[in-house]
Amino acid sequence: MWAEQDSNLRRLMPADLQSAPVDRFGIDPVYLFTINKLSFIVNKIDISLKIWQDINSYLKTINLLTSQSQKLKTRQNNKEKES
């Protein structure tokens, strides 16, 4: 009977090394997929934000140039009327 059991009955069973996680292989693939997907989305949002900031800057420049052009036309029209 004792030949079948260890003499120290309080001893833990040895680990099954094939199923034990080693290094990065212990990380859940769903977790990795989620983190990678979130990182991809954050990068896309950052790029989109930069594009919108650039577009906004261009629109402000166009608006400024348009208003200056209208002021010049108004001045020219006023000068023509005075002459």
Secondary structure, DSSP 8 states (H G I E B T S, - for coil): -TTTS-S-TTS-----TTTS--GGGGS-HHHHHHHHHHHHHHHHHHHHHHHHHHHHHHHHHHHHHHHHHHHHHHHHHHHHHH-
